[in-house]
Amino acid sequence: MEFLENLQAEFRHSAAWIEVACVLVSLGVAYVSTAWAGRRAGAKPESVWFGRGTLDGLMFPLLSLALVYAARVVVGHYQSVFILKAAIPILVSLAVIRFFARVLSAAFPSSGPMRLLERLVSWLAWGVAVLWITGLLPSVLAELDDIHLTFGKTTITLRTLIEGAMSSGLVLVVALWVSSTLERQVLMPSISDLSMRRVAVNAMRAVLLLLGLLFGLSAVGVDLTALSVLGGAVGVGLGFGLQKLAANYVSGFVILLERSLRIGDNVRVDNFEGQITDIKTRYTLLRAPNGKESIVPNETMVAQRVENLSAFDQRFNLSTNVVVAYDSDVQVVRQVLRDAALAQERVLKDPEPVAYLLNFAADGLEFSLHFWIADPAKGQVNIRSEVNLAVLAGLRAAGVDLPFPQRVLHVQGVSVSPVLDASRTAVGGAA
């Protein structure tokens, strides 16, 4: 084939050992420079420039590309170049793959479709590099230009469609990168409130993605004024068909902007009590102390009654009940209960634990111990168990009797033999 003959001719007229040496020196200098810059900057694994290792980020292929291109320009003045010219598309493809992979993994760390998209971009980039090296890329582009697609009254070529999709994808990934960088470098240090930071990140990412999409469409010649009718139709559809969804989204931004509820607050909604772990644009996540999670639509958080248990005071009141014998000293029992609560590190000293004589039960005196904690997120059942164990040990040490339920059965009006009557009497006494 003609292109293979051209490649062989270029290779024969080039001094391969000089070009190989230039490529190896360029890669070595790029590797050492990238490693030094990564250590000096204290690069983190999610960094787009450096990644998890020296060869994993965007810096290495870009620096290698710059050095190889400079070597090609210098060597090209004295001889024909082949290896240097072939190395450029390879490094360009590697840079594109690294850029997409690092940005998508940082923006969507555990998304399966994003991993599939990364592999698709890799195959596409390496395919373009092969066509570029072999000289077939112009012919393939010309063939794509000859394929026309008709959408109504609009006719576009397959090349325009592919280039539009590629440019739009590149612009969207750049928008994601810019938003992630602004979030880490600007929003996180300057905004300490988690709710305000979340609404700022969501709004900034939505605006950047919209601008990136519009820029990508205009770059391929799409008339943006034609989208006005489509935008109006989408707005009408959202207004009538997606009322609940739109209400939840609006309610989410209202919650974040009003700051009536914040991430970390303990709330009670519809008899479910838990801590707000995240506020999405459509729903709010609540985590109960036992680990259960509840997804509450934001409209419910706005339209219904919500008890914010930590809006002004983080203290939680807990109680436990105990029954002692009727002949017990009431003051001794109350003191034992208070001391058992105060002995726990998580129980607050102010307000002090209080023990009340709650009821005259059938089996003894019923006391109720009330105490306060300031860290309900660490659990409530565990601290109540510790207090109960201390109460049990204290009452036993003080000699206070803990009665168990007793019932006496009396049988009257039945004529029985003396032996049977004695046995029933014994059974009744044992009961």
C-alpha positions as semicolon CSV with decimal commas, in nm:
position;residue;x (nm);y (nm);z (nm)
1;M;0,000;0,000;0,000
2;E;0,108;0,356;-0,068
3;F;0,102;0,476;0,294
4;L;0,319;0,182;0,404
5;E;0,570;0,265;0,131
6;N;0,575;0,626;0,250
7;L;0,634;0,514;0,607
8;Q;0,921;0,290;0,501
9;A;1,077;0,569;0,300
10;E;1,056;0,812;0,594
11;F;1,208;0,553;0,825
12;R;1,501;0,483;0,586
13;H;1,584;0,855;0,552
14;S;1,584;0,913;0,929
15;A;1,860;0,845;1,180
16;A;1,659;0,624;1,412
17;W;1,913;0,610;1,694
18;I;1,916;0,990;1,728
19;E;1,537;1,004;1,748
20;V;1,518;0,715;1,995
21;A;1,775;0,892;2,212
22;C;1,573;1,216;2,197
23;V;1,253;1,033;2,294
24;L;1,419;0,853;2,585
25;V;1,583;1,173;2,712
26;S;1,252;1,361;2,685
27;L;1,064;1,089;2,875
28;G;1,335;1,074;3,142
29;V;1,342;1,450;3,193
30;A;0,960;1,456;3,207
31;Y;0,952;1,174;3,463
32;V;1,210;1,332;3,694
33;S;1,051;1,678;3,665
34;T;0,702;1,543;3,734
35;A;0,818;1,343;4,036
36;W;1,003;1,645;4,178
37;A;0,707;1,879;4,120
38;G;0,467;1,628;4,279
39;R;0,677;1,596;4,594
40;R;0,725;1,971;4,618
41;A;0,354;2,046;4,572
42;G;0,247;1,767;4,810
43;A;0,018;1,619;4,545
44;K;-0,281;1,420;4,667
45;P;-0,413;1,102;4,497
46;E;-0,715;1,288;4,354
47;S;-0,493;1,547;4,183
48;V;-0,552;1,574;3,807
49;W;-0,196;1,689;3,740
50;F;-0,012;1,420;3,936
51;G;-0,264;1,147;4,024
52;R;-0,177;0,849;4,242
53;G;0,171;0,815;4,090
54;T;0,416;0,997;3,864
55;L;0,284;0,834;3,545
56;D;-0,082;0,849;3,646
57;G;-0,146;1,223;3,615
58;L;-0,168;1,474;3,331
59;M;0,167;1,641;3,398
60;F;0,387;1,360;3,265
61;P;0,232;1,320;2,915
62;L;0,201;1,696;2,867
63;L;0,563;1,763;2,965
64;S;0,680;1,470;2,751
65;L;0,477;1,602;2,457
66;A;0,635;1,947;2,487
67;L;0,988;1,805;2,503
68;V;0,935;1,561;2,215
69;Y;0,783;1,833;1,997
70;A;1,079;2,062;2,068
71;A;1,317;1,778;1,980
72;R;1,128;1,716;1,655
73;V;1,157;2,081;1,554
74;V;1,532;2,087;1,627
75;V;1,616;1,752;1,468
76;G;1,387;1,824;1,171
77;H;1,618;2,106;1,061
78;Y;1,899;1,858;0,995
79;Q;1,733;1,532;0,886
80;S;1,404;1,358;0,821
81;V;1,222;1,251;1,135
82;F;0,999;0,948;1,178
83;I;1,003;0,825;1,538
84;L;0,968;1,175;1,684
85;K;0,677;1,245;1,451
86;A;0,511;0,915;1,551
87;A;0,564;0,982;1,923
88;I;0,360;1,305;1,914
89;P;0,015;1,149;1,844
90;I;0,089;0,877;2,098
91;L;0,162;1,135;2,370
92;V;-0,140;1,344;2,266
93;S;-0,365;1,038;2,303
94;L;-0,206;0,955;2,639
95;A;-0,263;1,311;2,763
96;V;-0,631;1,301;2,656
97;I;-0,684;0,965;2,825
98;R;-0,514;1,078;3,147
99;F;-0,716;1,400;3,152
100;F;-1,053;1,226;3,109
101;A;-0,966;0,949;3,355
102;R;-0,844;1,178;3,632
103;V;-1,129;1,430;3,604
104;L;-1,404;1,167;3,586
105;S;-1,259;0,963;3,873
106;A;-1,238;1,277;4,089
107;A;-1,592;1,394;4,004
108;F;-1,754;1,046;4,011
109;P;-1,530;0,826;4,231
110;S;-1,752;0,515;4,237
111;S;-1,956;0,531;3,917
112;G;-1,966;0,230;3,686
113;P;-2,083;0,421;3,375
114;M;-1,791;0,663;3,417
115;R;-1,547;0,373;3,410
116;L;-1,710;0,253;3,088
117;L;-1,680;0,603;2,943
118;E;-1,309;0,611;3,034
119;R;-1,249;0,287;2,841
120;L;-1,445;0,422;2,545
121;V;-1,234;0,739;2,540
122;S;-0,916;0,529;2,562
123;W;-1,007;0,314;2,261
124;L;-1,113;0,620;2,063
125;A;-0,793;0,811;2,144
126;W;-0,566;0,518;2,053
127;G;-0,761;0,463;1,732
128;V;-0,714;0,826;1,628
129;A;-0,342;0,799;1,714
130;V;-0,302;0,494;1,486
131;L;-0,479;0,673;1,199
132;W;-0,263;0,981;1,258
133;I;0,064;0,786;1,253
134;T;-0,024;0,585;0,945
135;G;-0,145;0,892;0,756
136;L;-0,498;0,758;0,712
137;L;-0,665;1,024;0,928
138;P;-0,729;1,275;0,642
139;S;-0,881;1,001;0,427
140;V;-1,108;0,884;0,710
141;L;-1,220;1,242;0,777
142;A;-1,295;1,291;0,406
143;E;-1,505;0,975;0,404
144;L;-1,697;1,094;0,711
145;D;-1,758;1,426;0,534
146;D;-1,925;1,244;0,247
147;I;-2,180;1,077;0,477
148;H;-2,480;1,309;0,525
149;L;-2,753;1,275;0,787
150;T;-3,090;1,452;0,756
151;F;-3,295;1,566;1,056
152;G;-3,607;1,734;0,924
153;K;-3,487;2,025;0,714
154;T;-3,137;2,014;0,858
155;T;-2,860;1,814;0,690
156;I;-2,528;1,753;0,866
157;T;-2,233;1,530;0,796
158;L;-2,125;1,241;1,012
159;R;-1,791;1,415;1,068
160;T;-1,966;1,722;1,207
161;L;-2,175;1,505;1,439
162;I;-1,871;1,316;1,572
163;E;-1,664;1,633;1,614
164;G;-1,954;1,800;1,793
165;A;-1,990;1,509;2,037
166;M;-1,615;1,504;2,102
167;S;-1,586;1,881;2,152
168;S;-1,894;1,889;2,376
169;G;-1,756;1,604;2,586
170;L;-1,419;1,776;2,616
171;V;-1,580;2,105;2,720
172;L;-1,801;1,931;2,978
173;V;-1,502;1,751;3,128
174;V;-1,313;2,082;3,145
175;A;-1,616;2,234;3,321
176;L;-1,615;1,948;3,574
177;W;-1,243;2,001;3,632
178;V;-1,286;2,375;3,686
179;S;-1,575;2,322;3,928
180;S;-1,384;2,057;4,127
181;T;-1,077;2,284;4,144
182;L;-1,282;2,582;4,260
183;E;-1,454;2,363;4,519
184;R;-1,125;2,245;4,671
185;Q;-0,925;2,566;4,639
186;V;-1,190;2,835;4,696
187;L;-1,514;2,707;4,849
188;M;-1,379;2,462;5,106
189;P;-1,135;2,708;5,272
190;S;-1,371;3,007;5,259
191;I;-1,711;2,849;5,345
192;S;-1,719;2,655;5,670
193;D;-2,093;2,585;5,672
194;L;-2,155;2,249;5,503
195;S;-2,502;2,343;5,378
196;M;-2,391;2,668;5,215
197;R;-2,089;2,493;5,064
198;R;-2,311;2,223;4,914
199;V;-2,554;2,471;4,754
200;A;-2,261;2,675;4,617
201;V;-2,100;2,362;4,467
202;N;-2,425;2,242;4,310
203;A;-2,507;2,582;4,163
204;M;-2,155;2,639;4,032
205;R;-2,135;2,294;3,872
206;A;-2,476;2,333;3,706
207;V;-2,385;2,675;3,563
208;L;-2,046;2,557;3,434
209;L;-2,193;2,245;3,274
210;L;-2,465;2,450;3,105
211;L;-2,212;2,702;2,972
212;G;-1,986;2,420;2,858
213;L;-2,271;2,248;2,673
214;L;-2,376;2,571;2,501
215;F;-2,015;2,642;2,404
216;G;-1,974;2,292;2,262
217;L;-2,293;2,320;2,058
218;S;-2,197;2,661;1,919
219;A;-1,848;2,532;1,834
220;V;-1,997;2,285;1,584
221;G;-2,230;2,539;1,428
222;V;-2,557;2,467;1,612
223;D;-2,785;2,772;1,616
224;L;-2,858;2,830;1,984
225;T;-3,166;3,041;1,909
226;A;-3,333;2,723;1,787
227;L;-3,318;2,590;2,141
228;S;-3,553;2,858;2,275
229;V;-3,865;2,673;2,161
230;L;-3,732;2,348;2,305
231;G;-3,652;2,522;2,633
232;G;-4,005;2,659;2,655
233;A;-4,154;2,317;2,592
234;V;-3,932;2,161;2,859
235;G;-4,036;2,431;3,104
236;V;-4,407;2,365;3,042
237;G;-4,348;1,992;3,083
238;L;-4,171;2,044;3,412
239;G;-4,446;2,272;3,534
240;F;-4,732;2,031;3,467
241;G;-4,586;1,683;3,463
242;L;-4,312;1,709;3,725
243;Q;-4,473;1,922;3,993
244;K;-4,361;1,704;4,282
245;L;-4,008;1,675;4,149
246;A;-3,985;2,050;4,091
247;A;-4,129;2,117;4,437
248;N;-3,866;1,892;4,596
249;Y;-3,584;2,067;4,408
250;V;-3,710;2,412;4,504
251;S;-3,759;2,300;4,865
252;G;-3,402;2,168;4,871
253;F;-3,257;2,504;4,776
254;V;-3,491;2,677;5,024
255;I;-3,363;2,454;5,307
256;L;-3,001;2,518;5,213
257;L;-3,045;2,893;5,173
258;E;-3,258;2,949;5,485
259;R;-3,023;2,729;5,692
260;S;-3,313;2,628;5,917
261;L;-3,183;2,271;5,892
262;R;-2,813;2,194;5,858
263;I;-2,603;1,888;5,801
264;G;-2,532;1,741;6,144
265;D;-2,860;1,848;6,309
266;N;-3,067;1,591;6,498
267;V;-3,430;1,611;6,386
268;R;-3,755;1,421;6,422
269;V;-3,975;1,389;6,114
270;D;-4,292;1,178;6,106
271;N;-4,190;0,983;6,420
272;F;-3,842;0,912;6,275
273;E;-3,555;1,060;6,472
274;G;-3,205;1,086;6,331
275;Q;-2,914;1,303;6,227
276;I;-2,903;1,486;5,893
277;T;-2,609;1,336;5,704
278;D;-2,668;1,500;5,366
279;I;-2,904;1,745;5,198
280;K;-2,950;1,669;4,830
281;T;-3,137;1,887;4,584
282;R;-3,432;1,644;4,591
283;Y;-3,421;1,470;4,930
284;T;-3,261;1,474;5,274
285;L;-3,084;1,178;5,433
286;L;-3,148;1,101;5,802
287;R;-2,944;0,843;5,995
288;A;-3,089;0,702;6,317
289;P;-2,863;0,604;6,611
290;N;-2,921;0,236;6,526
291;G;-2,777;0,287;6,176
292;K;-3,103;0,296;5,981
293;E;-3,131;0,564;5,712
294;S;-3,443;0,744;5,598
295;I;-3,480;0,933;5,268
296;V;-3,716;1,225;5,327
297;P;-3,835;1,436;5,030
298;N;-3,743;1,800;5,072
299;E;-4,104;1,905;5,026
300;T;-4,188;1,713;5,344
301;M;-3,913;1,898;5,531
302;V;-4,067;2,230;5,426
303;A;-4,442;2,160;5,435
304;Q;-4,469;1,943;5,748
305;R;-4,370;1,987;6,107
306;V;-4,004;1,908;6,174
307;E;-3,858;1,904;6,525
308;N;-3,499;2,027;6,523
309;L;-3,363;1,871;6,838
310;S;-3,027;2,045;6,812
311;A;-3,120;2,389;6,679
312;F;-3,038;2,568;7,004
313;D;-2,926;2,301;7,251
314;Q;-2,731;1,983;7,182
315;R;-2,831;1,830;7,517
316;F;-3,048;1,518;7,516
317;N;-3,256;1,399;7,809
318;L;-3,267;1,025;7,878
319;S;-3,451;0,834;8,147
320;T;-3,462;0,487;8,301
321;N;-3,703;0,332;8,552
322;V;-3,641;0,090;8,840
323;V;-3,870;-0,073;9,102
324;V;-3,748;-0,138;9,461
325;A;-3,910;-0,299;9,763
326;Y;-4,161;-0,100;9,970
327;D;-3,942;-0,114;10,280
328;S;-3,648;0,058;10,102
329;D;-3,512;0,396;10,218
330;V;-3,632;0,645;9,955
331;Q;-3,345;0,890;10,007
332;V;-3,084;0,616;9,980
333;V;-3,238;0,492;9,656
334;R;-3,247;0,843;9,504
335;Q;-2,884;0,904;9,600
336;V;-2,774;0,571;9,451
337;L;-2,953;0,654;9,126
338;R;-2,793;1,000;9,100
339;D;-2,446;0,866;9,180
340;A;-2,482;0,592;8,918
341;A;-2,559;0,851;8,649
342;L;-2,284;1,094;8,758
343;A;-2,028;0,814;8,745
344;Q;-2,063;0,800;8,365
345;E;-1,831;1,026;8,165
346;R;-2,089;1,115;7,900
347;V;-2,355;1,222;8,153
348;L;-2,360;1,599;8,209
349;K;-2,303;1,740;8,554
350;D;-2,515;2,046;8,471
351;P;-2,807;1,994;8,476
352;E;-2,763;1,728;8,739
353;P;-2,932;1,387;8,717
354;V;-3,263;1,378;8,903
355;A;-3,442;1,077;9,056
356;Y;-3,818;1,088;9,110
357;L;-4,054;0,858;9,297
358;L;-4,276;0,795;8,998
359;N;-4,539;0,549;9,110
360;F;-4,657;0,311;9,383
361;A;-4,649;-0,004;9,175
362;A;-4,801;-0,339;9,261
363;D;-4,463;-0,491;9,339
364;G;-4,279;-0,195;9,491
365;L;-4,178;0,169;9,464
366;E;-4,112;0,280;9,104
367;F;-3,837;0,542;9,059
368;S;-3,748;0,731;8,740
369;L;-3,393;0,857;8,681
370;H;-3,348;1,146;8,436
371;F;-3,004;1,251;8,307
372;W;-2,861;1,456;8,019
373;I;-2,601;1,389;7,750
374;A;-2,446;1,627;7,495
375;D;-2,339;1,377;7,229
376;P;-2,646;1,183;7,111
377;A;-2,467;1,094;6,788
378;K;-2,248;0,852;6,986
379;G;-2,555;0,649;7,080
380;Q;-2,830;0,652;7,342
381;V;-2,884;0,284;7,413
382;N;-2,521;0,231;7,513
383;I;-2,517;0,510;7,772
384;R;-2,855;0,398;7,911
385;S;-2,713;0,047;7,950
386;E;-2,408;0,178;8,137
387;V;-2,628;0,375;8,373
388;N;-2,853;0,072;8,436
389;L;-2,551;-0,145;8,518
390;A;-2,424;0,117;8,761
391;V;-2,771;0,146;8,920
392;L;-2,793;-0,231;8,967
393;A;-2,449;-0,249;9,125
394;G;-2,522;0,050;9,351
395;L;-2,855;-0,087;9,477
396;R;-2,705;-0,426;9,552
397;A;-2,415;-0,264;9,736
398;A;-2,661;-0,057;9,945
399;G;-2,867;-0,365;10,032
400;V;-3,177;-0,243;9,851
401;D;-3,405;-0,528;9,749
402;L;-3,523;-0,548;9,387
403;P;-3,858;-0,734;9,404
404;F;-3,990;-0,962;9,133
405;P;-4,362;-0,997;9,055
406;Q;-4,550;-1,220;9,304
407;R;-4,908;-1,350;9,286
408;V;-5,106;-1,545;9,553
409;L;-5,385;-1,780;9,441
410;H;-5,674;-1,839;9,689
411;V;-5,916;-2,131;9,621
412;Q;-6,251;-2,098;9,806
413;G;-6,579;-2,289;9,815
414;V;-6,434;-2,624;9,697
415;S;-6,479;-2,939;9,906
416;V;-6,171;-3,159;9,874
417;S;-6,009;-3,437;10,071
418;P;-5,751;-3,342;10,337
419;V;-5,464;-3,486;10,137
420;L;-5,566;-3,304;9,818
421;D;-5,637;-2,989;10,018
422;A;-5,291;-3,004;10,172
423;S;-5,129;-3,046;9,832
424;R;-5,325;-2,753;9,687
425;T;-5,237;-2,544;9,988
426;A;-4,871;-2,620;9,929
427;V;-4,904;-2,531;9,565
428;G;-5,088;-2,213;9,647
429;G;-4,824;-2,114;9,902
430;A;-4,548;-2,180;9,650
431;A;-4,722;-1,964;9,393
